[in-house]
Amino acid sequence: MVDFFVSTFGMSPTVAAILAAGIQCALLLNVVAVGALVFIWMERKIAGRIQDRLGPTRVGGRFGWLQTLADGIKLIAKEDLTPADADALLFKLAPYISFAASFTAYIALPFSDGWVAVHVNAGVFFILAVLGLEVFGTILAGYASGSKWSLFGAIREAAQVVSYEVPLGLCVVVPVMICGTMDLVAIANMQSAGIWSWLIFHDPFTFCIFWIYFTCAMASVNRAPFDLAEAESELVAGFHTEYSGLRWSFFFMAEYGSMFLVSGLAVILFFGGWNGPLAIMSDKIIGVIPGLGLAGQPNAWGFIAGCVGAANFIMKATIGVTVMIWVRWTLPRLRIDQVMTMCLKYCVPLAAACFLGAVFVKAEIFGLGYLSVDAWLPGLRSDRLEVREGWMTEVEGEGVTLSTEKTLVHGDG
């Protein structure tokens, strides 16, 4: 985008970079905000169907699609209260910290090939690290409210999130180990040969570890049955008991934004990213038509291919959010001891066992051909993208300079 502004409008690189950053932030902010509106409406409709009722029907037409917008207007107009015993600065700052952590993680999340705000080589690590900061907003909200119920909810959230980061990290390491890179764009591009090249079908261990990842992801974003920080039946409303108005809504915007984020990360790591289930390469099809060029190039057809990939990615991630909503209105809330037992006695050992199994399959430690998934799933790409990241030395005169070298070698040449 910066090169486009510089070459087309003759802008200076600094002004072009600032303008490109503003456009990217605005687009991502709309993804989070509009996504929250849609997902809240979906939650009400899905919950209504599960509980054998209709959900919203009278606002915004037949399906009540303006119900969330009406709620947003109500929250904006509602009085913003601060308890007398609260720490005013921290109390007002907490919801923005939660939202900022959820929003910042989107910077490294690619929606299509090349459609990413900042292409980070360690994108997996960046998203998990930044997403973990969301708990600080919850802790501050509970601590600064001056209410023991809010404080109990904050401490529960802290214990839960910190505990579930261990199995969540183990689950994410498996596709990173298989692909040999933490670059999310490269991981998604390795799964472009159809549904059998998706990492969830790489071997039985990756199939199992996806479900562990999904369970830990629901716990990390505070979704039922792991929503112990809210727990209306015992903590009134948990960490956000004392909040009202727009600040109260920021917590839920952060929650729904994080739901889409972890679902999008699962799509890239296990379900082929923006690639469809059929092994159809859009650049090869478009490339044979004279005058149209390749889909990866900055032209109209490349933009159309990117739009199709982004739509495919958003559809897959939305399915993940829908499953989270389905689980919430199906399973009862767990107790705090059951939540910790699920993490420490089940998720951590199972994730570690699946990780070791995936390592054995990857390394073919026993030297048996059938341990390689490529031998018994012929549809899977055996010529995966090979990524080499290392160090090289350059001798300049009498000194030695160290520089990084990254080489991408495609199986197609």
Backbone torsions as a table, in degrees:
resi	resn	phi	psi	omega
1	MET	NA	-38.4	178.4
2	VAL	-63.4	-44.7	178.7
3	ASP	-62.4	-36.1	179.0
4	PHE	-63.7	-45.7	179.6
5	PHE	-65.1	-39.4	-178.7
6	VAL	-68.0	-45.7	-175.8
7	SER	-75.8	-32.9	-174.9
8	THR	-87.2	-45.2	-174.0
9	PHE	-106.9	-1.8	178.0
10	GLY	67.4	28.4	179.0
11	MET	-74.9	158.5	172.4
12	SER	-73.3	151.3	-178.5
13	PRO	-57.4	-34.0	-179.4
14	THR	-67.5	-47.8	179.2
15	VAL	-64.3	-40.3	179.3
16	ALA	-63.2	-40.2	179.7
17	ALA	-66.4	-40.9	178.6
18	ILE	-64.6	-43.1	179.5
19	LEU	-65.4	-42.3	178.7
20	ALA	-63.5	-40.8	178.6
21	ALA	-63.9	-40.3	178.1
22	GLY	-63.4	-42.0	178.7
23	ILE	-65.0	-43.7	-179.9
24	GLN	-64.2	-42.4	178.4
25	CYS	-63.8	-39.4	179.1
26	ALA	-64.6	-41.6	178.9
27	LEU	-63.9	-45.1	-179.9
28	LEU	-66.4	-37.0	178.2
29	LEU	-63.4	-38.2	177.2
30	ASN	-68.5	-34.2	176.3
31	VAL	-61.0	-44.3	-178.5
32	VAL	-69.9	-47.7	-175.0
33	ALA	-69.4	-50.1	179.6
34	VAL	-66.7	-37.1	176.8
35	GLY	-60.8	-40.3	177.7
36	ALA	-62.6	-41.1	177.6
37	LEU	-59.8	-45.8	-178.4
38	VAL	-67.6	-42.5	-175.5
39	PHE	-70.4	-34.0	176.2
40	ILE	-65.6	-41.4	175.4
41	TRP	-62.7	-42.9	177.9
42	MET	-61.2	-40.8	-179.3
43	GLU	-60.1	-42.8	-179.3
44	ARG	-68.0	-41.8	-179.3
45	LYS	-69.2	-43.0	-179.8
46	ILE	-66.6	-42.8	177.6
47	ALA	-61.6	-39.4	178.0
48	GLY	-62.1	-43.0	-179.6
49	ARG	-67.7	-39.5	179.9
50	ILE	-64.9	-37.1	-178.9
51	GLN	-92.5	15.3	175.8
52	ASP	60.2	47.8	172.2
53	ARG	-141.0	178.4	-169.2
54	LEU	-92.2	-26.4	-172.6
55	GLY	78.2	-169.6	-178.4
56	PRO	-62.0	132.8	-178.6
57	THR	-135.3	-22.0	-167.9
58	ARG	-99.8	-11.3	-176.8
59	VAL	-108.9	122.9	176.2
60	GLY	81.1	26.6	177.0
61	GLY	104.5	-164.0	-171.5
62	ARG	-62.8	-37.0	-173.8
63	PHE	-101.9	7.0	176.6
64	GLY	65.2	35.0	-172.5
65	TRP	-75.5	-10.0	175.6
66	LEU	-97.3	7.3	-178.5
67	GLN	-61.1	-44.0	-179.2
68	THR	-65.6	-39.3	177.9
69	LEU	-63.7	-39.1	176.3
70	ALA	-63.8	-38.8	176.0
71	ASP	-63.9	-39.5	178.2
72	GLY	-62.2	-42.1	177.2
73	ILE	-63.2	-39.2	178.3
74	LYS	-63.1	-42.7	-178.7
75	LEU	-67.2	-36.5	177.7
76	ILE	-64.8	-38.2	-178.2
77	ALA	-82.0	-12.7	-176.0
78	LYS	-73.7	147.8	-178.5
79	GLU	-66.6	135.5	179.9
80	ASP	-93.5	111.2	-174.7
81	LEU	-105.1	146.7	173.3
82	THR	-126.7	120.5	-178.5
83	PRO	-59.5	152.6	-178.3
84	ALA	-66.0	-33.3	-177.8
85	ASP	-89.6	2.6	-176.4
86	ALA	-82.3	154.6	169.0
87	ASP	-81.0	105.7	-167.8
88	ALA	-59.0	-44.0	-176.8
89	LEU	-65.0	-51.7	-178.8
90	LEU	-67.1	-35.3	-179.8
91	PHE	-62.1	-41.5	-179.5
92	LYS	-78.4	-24.9	-175.9
93	LEU	-82.8	-28.6	-171.3
94	ALA	-56.5	-49.8	-177.7
95	PRO	-63.2	-31.3	179.9
96	TYR	-72.4	-31.9	176.2
97	ILE	-65.6	-44.3	178.4
98	SER	-60.6	-46.2	-178.6
99	PHE	-67.5	-39.4	-178.6
100	ALA	-63.9	-38.2	179.1
101	ALA	-64.7	-44.6	179.0
102	SER	-64.6	-41.0	-177.3
103	PHE	-70.5	-40.3	-176.6
104	THR	-63.3	-34.6	-178.9
105	ALA	-62.9	-24.6	179.2
106	TYR	-67.1	-18.8	-177.6
107	ILE	-59.4	-34.5	-177.6
108	ALA	-100.4	5.8	-178.7
109	LEU	-91.3	113.2	178.8
110	PRO	-79.8	136.3	177.9
111	PHE	-97.3	-19.5	176.2
112	SER	-161.8	176.8	-178.8
113	ASP	-64.9	108.4	-177.7
114	GLY	90.3	-8.2	-179.6
115	TRP	-93.7	76.2	179.9
116	VAL	-145.9	140.2	-177.3
117	ALA	-63.2	-50.9	177.9
118	VAL	-131.8	118.3	-179.9
119	HIS	-81.1	99.9	-177.3
120	VAL	-99.0	128.8	179.5
121	ASN	-64.0	-31.4	177.5
122	ALA	-105.5	50.7	-174.9
123	GLY	-61.6	-37.1	179.9
124	VAL	-62.0	-47.5	-179.7
125	PHE	-64.1	-40.6	-178.0
126	PHE	-62.6	-45.7	-177.4
127	ILE	-64.8	-45.3	-179.9
128	LEU	-65.5	-38.8	-179.1
129	ALA	-66.7	-45.4	-177.8
130	VAL	-71.9	-38.6	-179.9
131	LEU	-63.0	-31.9	178.2
132	GLY	-67.2	-16.8	179.3
133	LEU	-74.5	-13.6	-178.5
134	GLU	-61.4	-28.5	-178.2
135	VAL	-65.5	-24.4	178.9
136	PHE	-63.3	-36.4	176.2
137	GLY	-63.7	-40.2	178.3
138	THR	-65.8	-43.4	179.3
139	ILE	-62.7	-44.4	178.9
140	LEU	-63.3	-39.3	179.6
141	ALA	-62.3	-44.4	179.7
142	GLY	-69.2	-40.4	-177.9
143	TYR	-70.5	-40.9	-173.4
144	ALA	-82.4	-10.5	-175.9
145	SER	-73.9	-22.1	-176.8
146	GLY	73.2	23.5	-179.2
147	SER	-126.2	134.6	-178.8
148	LYS	-68.7	-30.5	178.9
149	TRP	-68.4	-40.8	176.9
150	SER	-64.7	-40.0	179.9
151	LEU	-65.8	-40.8	177.3
152	PHE	-59.9	-44.3	179.0
153	GLY	-62.5	-39.2	179.8
154	ALA	-66.1	-41.7	179.6
155	ILE	-66.9	-38.6	175.1
156	ARG	-60.2	-45.9	-179.7
157	GLU	-61.8	-42.3	179.5
158	ALA	-61.1	-47.0	179.8
159	ALA	-63.1	-39.8	-176.9
160	GLN	-68.9	-49.5	-175.4
161	VAL	-66.1	-45.0	-178.8
162	VAL	-62.9	-38.0	-179.2
163	SER	-69.2	-43.6	-175.5
164	TYR	-77.9	-10.1	175.3
165	GLU	-67.5	-25.5	-179.6
166	VAL	-67.8	-58.0	177.5
167	PRO	-66.0	-30.1	178.2
168	LEU	-63.5	-42.4	177.1
169	GLY	-64.4	-38.4	177.3
170	LEU	-63.4	-38.3	179.2
171	CYS	-66.1	-40.1	-177.3
172	VAL	-72.0	-28.7	-178.8
173	VAL	-64.3	-29.1	-175.1
174	VAL	-63.4	-55.7	176.8
175	PRO	-63.8	-31.2	176.1
176	VAL	-63.7	-42.6	179.1
177	MET	-65.6	-40.4	-179.5
178	ILE	-65.6	-42.0	-176.8
179	CYS	-84.8	-22.4	178.8
180	GLY	79.0	19.0	179.8
181	THR	-157.0	155.2	173.3
182	MET	-102.4	8.8	178.3
183	ASP	-78.3	115.2	-175.6
184	LEU	-65.7	-35.6	178.5
185	VAL	-64.0	-44.0	179.3
186	ALA	-65.7	-40.2	179.6
187	ILE	-62.2	-42.6	179.7
188	ALA	-67.6	-39.5	-179.0
189	ASN	-67.9	-23.1	176.3
190	MET	-69.9	-14.8	-175.9
191	GLN	-108.6	34.4	-174.5
192	SER	-94.3	5.6	-175.9
193	ALA	-98.6	26.6	177.7
194	GLY	104.7	177.6	-171.5
195	ILE	-63.3	-30.4	-178.2
196	TRP	-76.7	-9.1	174.0
197	SER	-91.4	-5.5	176.4
198	TRP	-66.4	142.0	-172.1
199	LEU	-67.6	-21.8	178.0
200	ILE	-64.6	-23.5	178.2
201	PHE	-102.8	13.1	-178.8
202	HIS	-65.2	-43.7	176.9
203	ASP	-162.7	168.7	-178.3
204	PRO	-60.6	-27.4	-177.4
205	PHE	-73.3	-38.1	176.7
206	THR	-70.0	-31.7	175.8
207	PHE	-63.5	-44.8	179.3
208	CYS	-68.6	-37.9	-174.0
209	ILE	-72.7	-21.7	174.3
210	PHE	-61.9	-42.8	-178.4
211	TRP	-68.5	-33.7	173.6
212	ILE	-66.0	-42.4	177.3
213	TYR	-59.5	-44.4	-177.2
214	PHE	-64.4	-39.8	177.3
215	THR	-63.6	-47.1	-179.5
216	CYS	-67.3	-33.4	179.1
217	ALA	-66.0	-40.7	176.8
218	MET	-62.0	-38.8	178.3
219	ALA	-69.4	-36.6	-177.3
220	SER	-71.7	-24.4	178.0
221	VAL	-102.2	12.6	172.0
222	ASN	64.2	45.2	177.6
223	ARG	-102.8	146.0	177.5
224	ALA	-60.3	144.1	9.1
225	PRO	-85.8	20.7	-179.2
226	PHE	-108.6	21.8	-176.1
227	ASP	-88.3	54.9	-178.2
228	LEU	-70.4	-19.7	179.2
229	ALA	-70.9	-22.9	179.1
230	GLU	-98.9	-61.7	171.5
231	ALA	39.9	66.8	-175.1
232	GLU	-57.0	-30.0	-176.2
233	SER	-71.1	-18.2	-177.1
234	GLU	-131.0	-22.0	-179.0
235	LEU	-119.0	20.2	-178.6
236	VAL	66.7	-68.5	172.4
237	ALA	-150.8	8.1	176.0
238	GLY	74.7	-141.0	-170.9
239	PHE	-64.1	-21.8	-178.8
240	HIS	-107.3	26.1	-179.2
241	THR	-56.8	-42.4	-172.5
242	GLU	-89.0	3.2	-176.0
243	TYR	-92.8	150.0	176.9
244	SER	-147.9	165.8	174.4
245	GLY	69.4	-145.8	-172.5
246	LEU	-67.7	-36.0	-179.6
247	ARG	-63.3	-36.3	176.8
248	TRP	-61.2	-38.1	-178.1
249	SER	-70.2	-25.8	-179.4
250	PHE	-64.6	-33.6	177.2
251	PHE	-62.3	-39.7	-178.1
252	PHE	-78.7	-30.0	171.6
253	MET	-63.1	-39.8	177.1
254	ALA	-65.7	-39.0	-179.3
255	GLU	-65.7	-47.9	-179.8
256	TYR	-69.9	-33.5	174.3
257	GLY	-63.6	-39.9	178.3
258	SER	-69.5	-33.8	176.5
259	MET	-61.0	-46.3	178.6
260	PHE	-66.3	-35.3	-178.1
261	LEU	-65.1	-50.1	-178.9
262	VAL	-68.4	-30.9	174.8
263	SER	-67.9	-41.1	176.6
264	GLY	-64.3	-38.5	176.7
265	LEU	-64.3	-38.8	176.5
266	ALA	-64.7	-37.5	178.3
267	VAL	-61.8	-42.9	-179.0
268	ILE	-71.1	-40.8	-175.0
269	LEU	-77.8	-28.6	-172.1
270	PHE	-126.8	-24.2	-170.2
271	PHE	-120.4	30.1	170.0
272	GLY	80.8	4.5	179.1
273	GLY	61.9	-127.0	-178.9
274	TRP	-88.1	2.0	179.8
275	ASN	-82.1	142.1	-179.4
276	GLY	-81.9	176.0	-179.1
277	PRO	-74.4	-13.4	179.4
278	LEU	-101.1	143.3	-177.9
279	ALA	-80.7	69.0	179.4
280	ILE	-118.1	114.5	-179.8
281	MET	-91.6	113.4	-175.2
282	SER	-64.9	-31.9	-178.7
283	ASP	-69.1	-33.7	179.2
284	LYS	-71.3	-39.1	-179.6
285	ILE	-67.5	-48.4	-178.7
286	ILE	-69.0	-30.4	-176.4
287	GLY	-67.3	-23.6	-178.6
288	VAL	-83.7	-9.2	178.4
289	ILE	-88.3	121.8	-175.5
290	PRO	-60.0	136.3	172.6
291	GLY	84.5	-2.5	-177.7
292	LEU	-99.3	-20.6	178.2
293	GLY	75.4	-164.2	-176.9
294	LEU	-101.8	153.1	-178.6
295	ALA	-68.0	-26.9	-179.0
296	GLY	-77.3	-8.6	-178.0
297	GLN	-89.4	155.4	-177.3
298	PRO	-75.5	71.3	175.0
299	ASN	-132.6	-176.6	-174.6
300	ALA	-62.5	-41.7	-178.6
301	TRP	-69.6	-34.1	174.4
302	GLY	-63.9	-37.3	178.0
303	PHE	-66.7	-40.2	178.4
304	ILE	-63.9	-42.4	177.8
305	ALA	-62.2	-38.4	177.1
306	GLY	-65.4	-39.4	177.8
307	CYS	-63.3	-41.6	178.6
308	VAL	-63.9	-42.7	178.2
309	GLY	-63.5	-42.1	179.1
310	ALA	-64.3	-40.7	177.8
311	ALA	-63.0	-39.6	177.6
312	ASN	-63.8	-42.6	179.6
313	PHE	-64.3	-46.2	-178.9
314	ILE	-63.8	-37.9	179.1
315	MET	-63.8	-44.7	179.0
316	LYS	-63.4	-44.7	-179.3
317	ALA	-65.5	-35.8	178.0
318	THR	-65.9	-34.3	175.0
319	ILE	-62.5	-40.3	177.1
320	GLY	-61.9	-42.7	177.6
321	VAL	-63.5	-39.6	179.0
322	THR	-61.5	-39.8	177.5
323	VAL	-65.0	-38.9	176.8
324	MET	-61.8	-41.5	177.2
325	ILE	-64.7	-41.6	178.8
326	TRP	-59.3	-44.9	-179.7
327	VAL	-64.0	-39.5	-178.0
328	ARG	-59.3	-42.7	-175.5
329	TRP	-92.3	13.5	178.7
330	THR	-116.0	-41.8	-175.3
331	LEU	-102.0	144.7	176.9
332	PRO	-75.3	158.6	179.2
333	ARG	-68.3	139.2	178.3
334	LEU	-83.9	160.2	170.2
335	ARG	-79.4	163.7	-176.9
336	ILE	-64.6	-35.5	178.2
337	ASP	-69.0	-34.0	177.2
338	GLN	-69.4	-35.7	177.5
339	VAL	-63.4	-45.1	-179.7
340	MET	-70.1	-34.9	176.2
341	THR	-64.5	-41.9	176.9
342	MET	-57.1	-40.2	-178.1
343	CYS	-72.5	-56.6	-168.3
344	LEU	-79.4	-33.2	-175.5
345	LYS	-97.6	-16.1	-176.2
346	TYR	-122.8	-58.6	-173.1
347	CYS	-65.2	-44.7	-178.6
348	VAL	-64.9	-51.1	178.5
349	PRO	-62.5	-40.3	180.0
350	LEU	-66.3	-40.9	178.2
351	ALA	-64.4	-40.6	178.4
352	ALA	-65.3	-41.0	179.1
353	ALA	-65.5	-42.3	177.9
354	CYS	-66.2	-35.6	176.8
355	PHE	-62.3	-46.3	178.6
356	LEU	-63.2	-40.7	177.8
357	GLY	-62.4	-41.8	177.5
358	ALA	-64.8	-34.8	176.6
359	VAL	-64.6	-42.9	178.8
360	PHE	-61.5	-43.8	178.9
361	VAL	-64.5	-42.0	-178.2
362	LYS	-65.6	-44.4	-175.6
363	ALA	-86.2	-12.4	-174.8
364	GLU	49.7	55.6	-168.2
365	ILE	-62.2	-26.2	-179.1
366	PHE	-93.2	-2.2	179.2
367	GLY	71.3	20.6	-179.4
368	LEU	-100.3	130.2	-174.8
369	GLY	-63.0	-33.5	-175.9
370	TYR	-74.0	-8.8	174.5
371	LEU	-72.9	-21.2	177.4
372	SER	-81.4	126.0	-177.3
373	VAL	-64.3	-24.9	179.2
374	ASP	-64.5	-22.4	-177.9
375	ALA	-78.9	-27.9	-177.2
376	TRP	-116.7	2.1	168.9
377	LEU	-126.6	86.6	-174.7
378	PRO	-64.4	-19.6	-179.9
379	GLY	-75.7	-13.0	-177.7
380	LEU	-81.2	140.7	-179.7
381	ARG	-66.7	123.1	174.8
382	SER	-87.9	-18.7	-180.0
383	ASP	-99.6	62.2	-178.4
384	ARG	-64.9	156.2	177.8
385	LEU	-59.5	126.6	-179.0
386	GLU	-101.4	126.2	-177.7
387	VAL	-115.9	124.7	176.1
388	ARG	-117.1	119.8	176.4
389	GLU	-121.5	113.8	-177.2
390	GLY	-149.3	-170.3	-179.6
391	TRP	-113.8	145.4	174.7
392	MET	-132.7	158.1	179.3
393	THR	-113.5	139.7	175.6
394	GLU	-120.8	123.6	-179.0
395	VAL	-93.0	117.0	179.5
396	GLU	-120.7	104.8	-179.8
397	GLY	66.9	-122.4	-178.7
398	GLU	-97.3	-10.8	-177.5
399	GLY	-100.6	166.9	178.3
400	VAL	-121.4	125.9	-179.2
401	THR	-112.0	132.2	176.6
402	LEU	-95.3	135.2	177.6
403	SER	-142.3	156.8	179.8
404	THR	-86.1	149.3	176.3
405	GLU	-133.9	130.7	177.7
406	LYS	-129.5	124.4	-177.1
407	THR	-121.3	127.2	176.0
408	LEU	-107.9	119.3	-179.1
409	VAL	-115.6	113.2	-178.8
410	HIS	-86.2	145.6	176.9
411	GLY	-64.8	-27.3	179.4
412	ASP	-79.3	-2.4	-179.9
413	GLY	90.2	NA	NA
